[in-house]
């Protein structure tokens, strides 16, 4: 593991969550959530945050069915990842995000009840789970 700053996106057609994390600590925190129009975000908002934080790597959650097969949203998340790379020239990796939203909802509910479950909070918390899962996966890779 290095000392890189990373972004993670939880892609959705109506909202896209964003988290930021540090590779050296393996921790992440929610940053924001973007409204999306049928999966298309306001690219200027994303560009502004990329310039502000200058992440070394971007992780995009890859939505898969529980059996690991692709679903309709899988191709759209891949397209979003490709657009991030194409528009901004940043390195992008996809990471399995199965159950990240379920885990994020449970965690937020445990901390704040139903009021904590607004869509933006859930999506940003899901992005945190995606990034921390990616960190964990990197640590468990054979050398």
C-alpha positions in Angstrom: 0.0 0.0 0.0 1.1 3.5 -0.8 0.3 7.0 0.3 -2.3 7.8 -2.4 -5.5 9.8 -2.1 -8.5 7.9 -3.7 -12.0 8.7 -4.7 -14.8 6.2 -4.8 -18.1 6.6 -6.6 -21.3 4.7 -5.9 -23.0 5.0 -9.3 -26.7 5.3 -9.6 -29.2 6.6 -12.2 -30.6 9.3 -9.9 -27.8 9.9 -7.5 -24.0 9.2 -7.4 -22.3 9.0 -4.0 -18.7 10.1 -3.6 -16.2 9.2 -0.8 -12.5 10.1 -0.3 -9.9 8.0 1.3 -6.3 7.7 2.1 -4.4 4.5 1.1 -1.9 4.9 4.0 -4.7 4.5 6.6 -7.1 2.4 4.6 -10.0 4.7 5.7 -12.6 6.7 3.8 -15.2 9.3 4.6 -18.3 10.5 2.7 -17.7 13.6 0.6 -21.0 14.3 -1.2 -23.6 12.9 -3.5 -24.5 14.2 -7.0 -27.9 14.3 -8.5 -27.9 12.5 -11.8 -30.3 12.6 -14.8 -30.7 9.0 -15.9 -27.1 8.3 -14.8 -25.5 11.5 -16.2 -24.0 13.7 -13.5 -23.1 17.3 -13.6 -19.6 16.8 -14.9 -18.5 20.3 -13.9 -19.2 19.4 -10.2 -17.1 16.3 -10.5 -14.3 18.2 -12.3 -14.2 20.8 -9.5 -13.8 18.1 -6.9 -11.2 16.3 -8.9 -9.2 19.5 -9.2 -9.6 20.3 -5.5 -8.6 16.9 -4.1 -6.4 15.6 -6.9 -7.0 11.9 -6.2 -4.4 9.5 -7.6 -6.9 6.8 -8.3 -10.7 6.6 -8.7 -12.7 3.5 -7.7 -16.1 3.0 -9.2 -18.5 0.5 -7.6 -19.5 -2.3 -10.0 -23.1 -3.4 -9.3 -23.4 -7.2 -9.8 -26.1 -9.7 -8.9 -25.5 -11.8 -5.8 -24.3 -14.7 -8.0 -21.7 -12.4 -9.6 -23.4 -12.0 -12.9 -24.0 -8.6 -14.5 -27.2 -6.7 -14.3 -28.5 -3.8 -16.4 -26.8 -1.2 -14.1 -23.4 -3.0 -14.5 -22.9 -1.7 -18.1 -23.9 1.8 -17.1 -21.5 1.9 -14.2 -18.7 0.7 -16.6 -19.7 3.5 -19.0 -19.5 6.0 -16.2 -16.0 4.8 -15.2 -14.9 5.0 -18.9 -16.2 8.6 -19.1 -14.3 9.6 -15.9 -11.1 8.2 -17.4 -11.8 9.7 -20.9 -12.8 13.2 -19.7 -10.3 13.7 -16.9 -7.4 11.3 -17.8 -7.5 9.8 -14.3 -6.8 6.1 -13.5 -10.1 4.3 -12.8 -10.7 0.8 -11.4 -13.9 -1.0 -10.9 -14.7 -2.8 -7.6 -17.5 -5.2 -6.8 -20.0 -3.3 -4.7 -22.5 -6.1 -3.8 -24.4 -5.2 -0.6 -22.7 -1.8 -0.1 -26.1 0.0 -0.1 -27.6 -2.5 2.3 -24.6 -2.1 4.6 -24.7 1.7 4.4 -28.4 1.8 5.2 -27.9 -0.4 8.2 -25.0 1.6 9.5 -26.8 5.0 9.0 -30.0 3.7 10.6 -28.0 2.4 13.6 -26.5 5.8 14.1 -29.5 8.1 13.3 -32.7 6.2 12.7 -34.9 6.9 9.7 -33.9 10.6 9.5 -30.3 9.5 8.6 -31.5 7.6 5.6 -31.8 10.4 3.0 -30.7 9.3 -0.5 -27.5 11.4 -0.6 -26.3 10.1 2.8 -26.9 6.5 1.8 -25.1 7.0 -1.6 -22.1 8.7 0.0 -21.9 6.1 2.8 -22.1 3.4 0.1 -19.1 5.0 -1.6 -17.2 4.8 1.7 -18.0 1.1 2.0 -16.9 0.5 -1.6 -13.5 2.3 -1.0 -12.8 0.6 2.3 -13.7 -2.8 0.7 -11.2 -1.9 -2.1 -8.5 -1.1 0.5 -9.2 -4.4 2.3 -8.9 -6.3 -1.0 -5.5 -4.7 -1.7 -4.2 -5.7 1.7 -5.3 -9.3 1.2 -3.7 -9.7 -2.2 -0.8 -12.2 -2.4 2.5 -10.4 -2.8 
